[in-house]
Amino acid sequence: MDKGRIIEHIIIQIYGFYAWATTAIIIGVIGWLPMLLGGDRFNSTVLSGNLPSVTQNLMNFAMIGLILSAIVSALLLPKKPEGYKFWKKIFMVLEWVAVPVTIVIFGSVPCLEAQIRLMTARYMGFWVTPKVR
């Protein structure tokens, strides 16, 4: 394997770990972050006034993808069994509604915690259980 290919693999790995940990959090706060950190000079610009509406439009567009995923998932499900109650169907819809929150809770937070442990050399350790026949 040549040097360029190795560097390409390293960059892909670093970007993958970074994106996994931070993308959901960044998307959640990106619309308000510039106004909070920009100060008075930025807050008086036209961009500052339009940023929340632009971000809202982008999030609405992204929500279309989430809704399409839910629809395709529902169409691919097998026929419901006889004892299937209506509240289970509502629960499945609520699972899709909870996706934006669960991505942060079960995706970004554990990844950030693992990366912080790695940076601070507080390894969790790994113990392989002995296999006996």
Backbone as a printed PyTorch tensor [residue, N CA C, xyz], in Angstrom:
tensor([[[  0.8480,  -1.1820,   0.0000],
         [  0.0000,   0.0000,   0.0000],
         [  0.8900,   1.2400,   0.0000]],

        [[  0.6300,   2.1580,  -0.9040],
         [  1.4850,   3.3410,  -0.9850],
         [  1.0950,   4.3810,   0.0650]],

        [[  1.9630,   5.3670,   0.2220],
         [  1.7850,   6.3890,   1.2540],
         [  0.4980,   7.1910,   1.0840]],

        [[  0.1560,   7.5460,  -0.1490],
         [ -1.0570,   8.3210,  -0.4110],
         [ -2.3170,   7.5720,  -0.0080]],

        [[ -2.3330,   6.2870,  -0.2470],
         [ -3.4990,   5.4610,   0.1080],
         [ -3.6430,   5.3600,   1.6200]],

        [[ -2.5310,   5.2420,   2.3230],
         [ -2.5660,   5.1810,   3.7880],
         [ -3.0860,   6.4940,   4.3590]],

        [[ -2.6050,   7.5990,   3.8420],
         [ -3.0610,   8.9150,   4.3110],
         [ -4.5530,   9.0880,   4.0200]],

        [[ -5.0050,   8.6150,   2.8710],
         [ -6.4270,   8.6940,   2.5360],
         [ -7.2670,   7.9110,   3.5480]],

        [[ -6.8240,   6.7280,   3.9100],
         [ -7.5470,   5.9270,   4.8990],
         [ -7.5620,   6.6090,   6.2680]],

        [[ -6.4610,   7.2160,   6.6430],
         [ -6.3850,   7.9160,   7.9360],
         [ -7.3570,   9.0890,   7.9510]],

        [[ -7.4070,   9.8610,   6.8840],
         [ -8.3120,  11.0110,   6.8110],
         [ -9.7650,  10.5530,   6.8710]],

        [[-10.0880,   9.4750,   6.1710],
         [-11.4540,   8.9510,   6.2020],
         [-11.8240,   8.5210,   7.6170]],

        [[-10.9220,   7.8610,   8.3250],
         [-11.1980,   7.4210,   9.6900],
         [-11.3880,   8.6220,  10.6260]],

        [[-10.5110,   9.5860,  10.5370],
         [-10.6140,  10.7580,  11.4130],
         [-11.9230,  11.5040,  11.1350]],

        [[-12.2400,  11.7160,   9.8620],
         [-13.4860,  12.4070,   9.5430],
         [-14.6960,  11.6080,  10.0060]],

        [[-14.6550,  10.3070,   9.8280],
         [-15.7710,   9.4670,  10.2500],
         [-16.0250,   9.5660,  11.7410]],

        [[-14.9790,   9.5130,  12.5440],
         [-15.1440,   9.6130,  13.9910],
         [-15.6320,  10.9970,  14.3950]],

        [[-15.1000,  12.0230,  13.7400],
         [-15.5210,  13.3910,  14.0430],
         [-16.9900,  13.5870,  13.6820]],

        [[-17.3730,  13.1460,  12.4830],
         [-18.7450,  13.3500,  12.0220],
         [-19.7310,  12.5830,  12.8870]],

        [[-19.3820,  11.3700,  13.2640],
         [-20.2700,  10.5440,  14.0720],
         [-20.5730,  11.2200,  15.4040]],

        [[-19.5640,  11.8250,  15.9890],
         [-19.7160,  12.4080,  17.3220],
         [-20.3800,  13.7750,  17.3030]],

        [[-20.1610,  14.5480,  16.2790],
         [-20.5540,  15.9530,  16.3670],
         [-21.6380,  16.4060,  15.4020]],

        [[-21.8940,  15.6790,  14.3450],
         [-22.8120,  16.1640,  13.3230],
         [-24.2140,  16.4220,  13.8670]],

        [[-24.7700,  15.4800,  14.6260],
         [-26.1340,  15.6580,  15.1370],
         [-26.2170,  16.8630,  16.0730]],

        [[-25.1910,  17.0590,  16.8870],
         [-25.1930,  18.1940,  17.8180],
         [-25.0440,  19.5090,  17.0510]],

        [[-24.1520,  19.5460,  16.0870],
         [-23.9440,  20.7700,  15.3030],
         [-25.2130,  21.1470,  14.5470]],

        [[-25.8550,  20.1750,  13.9410],
         [-27.0840,  20.4640,  13.1910],
         [-28.1550,  21.0250,  14.1180]],

        [[-28.2000,  20.5280,  15.3420],
         [-29.2140,  21.0030,  16.2850],
         [-29.0220,  22.4370,  16.7370]],

        [[-27.7880,  22.9190,  16.7770],
         [-27.5470,  24.2650,  17.3120],
         [-26.9950,  25.2420,  16.2890]],

        [[-26.8060,  24.8140,  15.0490],
         [-26.1130,  25.6650,  14.0790],
         [-26.8740,  26.9440,  13.7410]],

        [[-28.1790,  26.9190,  13.8200],
         [-28.9460,  28.1080,  13.4660],
         [-28.8120,  29.2340,  14.4730]],

        [[-28.6420,  28.8910,  15.7460],
         [-28.5820,  29.9070,  16.7920],
         [-27.1660,  30.2110,  17.2350]],

        [[-26.2320,  29.3400,  16.9570],
         [-24.8600,  29.5140,  17.4340],
         [-24.1950,  30.8040,  16.9480]],

        [[-24.2890,  31.1620,  15.6630],
         [-23.6550,  32.4130,  15.2320],
         [-24.2240,  33.6510,  15.9360]],

        [[-25.5250,  33.6390,  16.2180],
         [-26.1080,  34.8080,  16.8840],
         [-25.6810,  34.8760,  18.3460]],

        [[-25.4660,  33.7160,  18.9670],
         [-25.0260,  33.7110,  20.3580],
         [-23.5640,  34.1080,  20.4900]],

        [[-22.7340,  33.6910,  19.5250],
         [-21.3000,  33.9540,  19.6030],
         [-20.8500,  35.1480,  18.7780]],

        [[-21.7210,  35.6670,  17.9150],
         [-21.3280,  36.7100,  16.9760],
         [-21.1790,  38.0980,  17.5610]],

        [[-21.8160,  38.3650,  18.6540],
         [-21.7280,  39.6850,  19.2580],
         [-22.6720,  40.6770,  18.6060]],

        [[-22.6030,  41.9150,  19.0680],
         [-23.5150,  42.9570,  18.5880],
         [-23.3160,  43.2880,  17.1090]],

        [[-22.0790,  43.2590,  16.6630],
         [-21.8180,  43.6200,  15.2630],
         [-22.4700,  42.6150,  14.3120]],

        [[-22.3520,  41.3240,  14.6040],
         [-22.9840,  40.3120,  13.7490],
         [-24.4950,  40.3440,  13.8980]],

        [[-24.9810,  40.5520,  15.1150],
         [-26.4290,  40.5320,  15.3540],
         [-27.1620,  41.6740,  14.6660]],

        [[-26.4530,  42.6990,  14.2240],
         [-27.1050,  43.8100,  13.5250],
         [-27.1010,  43.6280,  12.0110]],

        [[-26.5720,  42.5080,  11.5160],
         [-26.5220,  42.2900,  10.0630],
         [-27.7940,  41.6150,   9.5620]],

        [[-27.9810,  41.6720,   8.2540],
         [-29.1350,  41.0390,   7.6170],
         [-29.0340,  39.5190,   7.7510]],

        [[-27.8210,  38.9850,   7.6480],
         [-27.6270,  37.5420,   7.7780],
         [-28.1140,  37.0420,   9.1300]],

        [[-27.8390,  37.7990,  10.1560],
         [-28.2850,  37.4140,  11.4920],
         [-29.8010,  37.3650,  11.5860]],

        [[-30.4620,  38.2860,  10.9430],
         [-31.9220,  38.2940,  10.9680],
         [-32.5350,  37.1600,  10.1600]],

        [[-31.8680,  36.7720,   9.0770],
         [-32.4050,  35.7260,   8.2080],
         [-31.9490,  34.3240,   8.5870]],

        [[-30.9300,  34.2130,   9.4140],
         [-30.3630,  32.9010,   9.7260],
         [-31.3650,  31.9310,  10.3410]],

        [[-32.1950,  32.3310,  11.3020],
         [-33.1610,  31.3550,  11.8410],
         [-34.1450,  30.8440,  10.7910]],

        [[-34.6070,  31.7020,   9.8900],
         [-35.5530,  31.2330,   8.8740],
         [-34.8640,  30.3470,   7.8450]],

        [[-33.6300,  30.6600,   7.4920],
         [-32.8840,  29.8080,   6.5610],
         [-32.6430,  28.4410,   7.1880]],

        [[-32.2510,  28.4360,   8.4520],
         [-32.0220,  27.1740,   9.1560],
         [-33.3180,  26.3850,   9.2710]],

        [[-34.4120,  27.0600,   9.5360],
         [-35.6990,  26.3740,   9.6190],
         [-36.0560,  25.7280,   8.2850]],

        [[-35.8160,  26.4260,   7.1910],
         [-36.0960,  25.8560,   5.8790],
         [-35.2150,  24.6370,   5.6060]],

        [[-33.9400,  24.7110,   5.9810],
         [-33.0530,  23.5620,   5.8040],
         [-33.5030,  22.3770,   6.6530]],

        [[-33.9100,  22.6380,   7.8720],
         [-34.3820,  21.5540,   8.7470],
         [-35.6850,  20.9540,   8.2230]],

        [[-36.5620,  21.7870,   7.6610],
         [-37.7930,  21.2650,   7.0620],
         [-37.4760,  20.3760,   5.8600]],

        [[-36.4990,  20.7880,   5.0820],
         [-36.0740,  19.9800,   3.9330],
         [-35.4790,  18.6530,   4.3990]],

        [[-34.6770,  18.6960,   5.4670],
         [-34.1050,  17.4650,   6.0090],
         [-35.1910,  16.5730,   6.6020]],

        [[-36.2230,  17.1790,   7.1440],
         [-37.3190,  16.4070,   7.7270],
         [-38.0540,  15.6060,   6.6580]],

        [[-38.0420,  16.0920,   5.4220],
         [-38.6630,  15.3460,   4.3290],
         [-37.9770,  13.9910,   4.1770]],

        [[-36.6540,  13.9710,   4.2780],
         [-35.9200,  12.7070,   4.2030],
         [-36.2910,  11.7630,   5.3330]],

        [[-36.4610,  12.3040,   6.5320],
         [-36.8550,  11.4810,   7.6680],
         [-38.2590,  10.9190,   7.4720]],

        [[-39.1680,  11.7400,   6.9730],
         [-40.5390,  11.2830,   6.7340],
         [-40.5640,  10.2270,   5.6290]],

        [[-39.7810,  10.4350,   4.5700],
         [-39.7120,   9.4310,   3.5130],
         [-39.1500,   8.1140,   4.0330]],

        [[-38.1520,   8.1840,   4.9110],
         [-37.6070,   6.9640,   5.5160],
         [-38.6700,   6.2390,   6.3330]],

        [[-39.4650,   6.9860,   7.0740],
         [-40.5300,   6.3730,   7.8710],
         [-41.5780,   5.7300,   6.9750]],

        [[-41.9240,   6.3850,   5.8830],
         [-42.9240,   5.8390,   4.9690],
         [-42.4110,   4.5590,   4.3100]],

        [[-41.1770,   4.5950,   3.8210],
         [-40.6040,   3.3990,   3.1900],
         [-40.5030,   2.2640,   4.2070]],

        [[-40.1170,   2.5850,   5.4280],
         [-40.0390,   1.5700,   6.4770],
         [-41.4080,   0.9600,   6.7490]],

        [[-42.4370,   1.7850,   6.8050],
         [-43.7930,   1.2810,   7.0470],
         [-44.2890,   0.4330,   5.8840]],

        [[-43.9180,   0.8060,   4.6650],
         [-44.3500,   0.0260,   3.5010],
         [-43.6520,  -1.3290,   3.4230]],

        [[-42.4440,  -1.4140,   3.9510],
         [-41.6900,  -2.6640,   3.8940],
         [-42.0470,  -3.6400,   5.0110]],

        [[-42.8260,  -3.1910,   5.9780],
         [-43.2170,  -4.0750,   7.0720],
         [-44.1520,  -5.1780,   6.5700]],

        [[-44.0530,  -6.3770,   7.1470],
         [-45.0010,  -7.4270,   6.7650],
         [-46.3970,  -7.1130,   7.2820]],

        [[-47.3880,  -7.8940,   6.8520],
         [-48.7620,  -7.6720,   7.3060],
         [-48.8340,  -7.8560,   8.8140]],

        [[-49.6940,  -7.0580,   9.4320],
         [-49.7900,  -7.1130,  10.8910],
         [-50.4950,  -8.3910,  11.3440]],

        [[-50.0770,  -8.9270,  12.4870],
         [-50.7180, -10.1340,  13.0090],
         [-52.1320,  -9.8440,  13.5110]],

        [[-52.8560, -10.8940,  13.8390],
         [-54.2530, -10.7650,  14.2720],
         [-54.4020,  -9.9290,  15.5390]],

        [[-53.5770, -10.1880,  16.5460],
         [-53.7320,  -9.5090,  17.8310],
         [-53.0650,  -8.1510,  17.8930]],

        [[-52.7720,  -7.5510,  16.7780],
         [-52.0630,  -6.2710,  16.7230],
         [-52.9980,  -5.1420,  17.1090]],

        [[-52.6460,  -4.4070,  18.1330],
         [-53.5000,  -3.3340,  18.6400],
         [-53.1520,  -2.0060,  17.9640]],

        [[-54.1050,  -1.0900,  17.9980],
         [-53.9350,   0.2250,  17.3770],
         [-52.8460,   1.0340,  18.0760]],

        [[-52.7180,   0.8890,  19.3910],
         [-51.7200,   1.6850,  20.1300],
         [-50.3070,   1.2980,  19.7420]],

        [[-50.0920,   0.0770,  19.2630],
         [-48.7540,  -0.3090,  18.7980],
         [-48.3740,   0.4580,  17.5360]],

        [[-49.3820,   0.7180,  16.6910],
         [-49.1270,   1.4970,  15.4820],
         [-48.7520,   2.9350,  15.8550]],

        [[-49.4250,   3.4760,  16.8260],
         [-49.1100,   4.8340,  17.2980],
         [-47.7120,   4.8650,  17.9220]],

        [[-47.3630,   3.8190,  18.6410],
         [-46.0290,   3.7330,  19.2400],
         [-44.9460,   3.7170,  18.1630]],

        [[-45.2060,   3.0390,  17.0450],
         [-44.2340,   3.0210,  15.9470],
         [-44.0580,   4.4170,  15.3490]],

        [[-45.1340,   5.1750,  15.2460],
         [-45.0350,   6.5490,  14.7370],
         [-44.2330,   7.4130,  15.7120]],

        [[-44.4810,   7.2310,  17.0070],
         [-43.7390,   8.0010,  18.0160],
         [-42.2480,   7.6710,  18.0040]],

        [[-41.9070,   6.4380,  17.6510],
         [-40.4890,   6.0870,  17.5190],
         [-39.8220,   6.9220,  16.4370]],

        [[-40.5060,   7.1290,  15.3290],
         [-39.9330,   7.9510,  14.2580],
         [-39.8810,   9.4250,  14.6470]],

        [[-40.8520,   9.8670,  15.4270],
         [-40.8390,  11.2620,  15.8850],
         [-39.6470,  11.5000,  16.8160]],

        [[-39.2720,  10.4680,  17.5740],
         [-38.1860,  10.5980,  18.5440],
         [-36.7930,  10.4740,  17.9280]],

        [[-36.6990,  10.1820,  16.6400],
         [-35.3960,   9.9660,  15.9980],
         [-34.4310,  11.1370,  16.1820]],

        [[-34.8230,  12.3990,  15.9840],
         [-33.8480,  13.4840,  16.1520],
         [-33.2430,  13.5470,  17.5580]],

        [[-34.0310,  13.2530,  18.5650],
         [-33.5180,  13.2760,  19.9380],
         [-32.6680,  12.0490,  20.2160]],

        [[-33.1250,  10.8860,  19.7700],
         [-32.3770,   9.6600,  20.0580],
         [-31.0510,   9.6030,  19.3110]],

        [[-30.9550,  10.2630,  18.1720],
         [-29.6650,  10.3060,  17.4700],
         [-28.6210,  10.9820,  18.3500]],

        [[-29.0040,  12.0620,  19.0060],
         [-28.0630,  12.7590,  19.8850],
         [-27.7720,  11.9280,  21.1350]],

        [[-28.8210,  11.3880,  21.7600],
         [-28.6400,  10.6750,  23.0230],
         [-27.8680,   9.3730,  22.8400]],

        [[-28.2490,   8.5710,  21.8460],
         [-27.6360,   7.2610,  21.6870],
         [-26.5240,   7.2250,  20.6530]],

        [[-26.3050,   8.3000,  19.9390],
         [-25.2430,   8.3380,  18.9360],
         [-24.1140,   9.2560,  19.3140]],

        [[-24.4070,  10.5330,  19.4300],
         [-23.3570,  11.5250,  19.6460],
         [-22.7740,  11.4940,  21.0530]],

        [[-23.6330,  11.3930,  22.0510],
         [-23.1400,  11.4610,  23.4330],
         [-22.1960,  10.2990,  23.7620]],

        [[-22.5380,   9.0280,  23.4730],
         [-21.5830,   7.9590,  23.7560],
         [-20.2960,   8.0720,  22.9530]],

        [[-20.4100,   8.5440,  21.7100],
         [-19.2130,   8.7000,  20.8930],
         [-18.3020,   9.7850,  21.4490]],

        [[-18.8740,  10.9130,  21.8250],
         [-18.0720,  11.9790,  22.4290],
         [-17.4320,  11.5010,  23.7290]],

        [[-18.1880,  10.7580,  24.5390],
         [-17.6450,  10.2620,  25.8060],
         [-16.4720,   9.3170,  25.5580]],

        [[-16.5890,   8.4410,  24.5660],
         [-15.5040,   7.5180,  24.2430],
         [-14.2800,   8.2680,  23.7250]],

        [[-14.4980,   9.2910,  22.9080],
         [-13.3670,  10.0510,  22.3830],
         [-12.6860,  10.8670,  23.4750]],

        [[-13.4710,  11.4040,  24.4020],
         [-12.8770,  12.1490,  25.5190],
         [-12.0770,  11.2110,  26.4080]],

        [[-12.5880,   9.9970,  26.6520],
         [-11.8220,   9.0120,  27.4140],
         [-10.5110,   8.6830,  26.7170]],

        [[-10.5500,   8.5590,  25.4040],
         [ -9.3470,   8.2520,  24.6480],
         [ -8.3390,   9.4010,  24.7360]],

        [[ -8.8240,  10.6470,  24.6430],
         [ -7.9250,  11.8080,  24.7090],
         [ -7.2850,  11.9590,  26.0810]],

        [[ -8.0340,  11.6320,  27.1270],
         [ -7.5240,  11.8170,  28.4880],
         [ -6.8850,  10.5580,  29.0530]],

        [[ -6.7090,   9.5350,  28.2370],
         [ -6.0720,   8.2650,  28.6170],
         [ -6.7780,   7.5990,  29.7950]],

        [[ -8.0910,   7.7160,  29.8650],
         [ -8.8760,   7.0010,  30.8830],
         [ -9.5810,   5.8460,  30.1850]],

        [[ -8.8220,   4.8270,  29.8650],
         [ -9.3480,   3.7080,  29.1040],
         [-10.3010,   2.8810,  29.9550]],

        [[-11.3270,   2.3700,  29.3300],
         [-12.2920,   1.5450,  30.0420],
         [-11.7640,   0.1340,  30.2590]],

        [[-10.8930,  -0.3110,  29.4170],
         [-10.3710,  -1.6660,  29.5120],
         [-11.2660,  -2.6440,  28.7860]],

        [[-10.7050,  -3.7930,  28.5210],
         [-11.4510,  -4.8160,  27.8050],
         [-10.9630,  -6.1550,  28.2940]],

        [[-11.8660,  -6.9760,  28.7500],
         [-11.5140,  -8.2770,  29.2670],
         [-12.2280,  -9.3320,  28.4530]],

        [[-11.4630, -10.1820,  27.8100],
         [-12.0300, -11.2500,  27.0090],
         [-12.3480, -12.4160,  27.9230]],

        [[-13.5680, -12.8770,  27.8860],
         [-13.9380, -14.0270,  28.7280],
         [-13.2960, -15.2740,  28.1910]],

        [[-12.7640, -16.0840,  29.0850],
         [-12.1290, -17.3330,  28.6290],
         [-13.1730, -18.3020,  28.0680]],

        [[-12.8130, -18.9470,  26.9770],
         [-13.7030, -19.9000,  26.3430],
         [-13.2620, -21.3000,  26.7500]],

        [[-14.1970, -22.0690,  27.2980],
         [-13.8790, -23.4110,  27.7640],
         [-14.7900, -24.3930,  27.0500]],

        [[-14.2230, -25.4890,  26.6180],
         [-15.0440, -26.5240,  25.9800],
         [-15.3420, -27.6060,  26.9690]]])
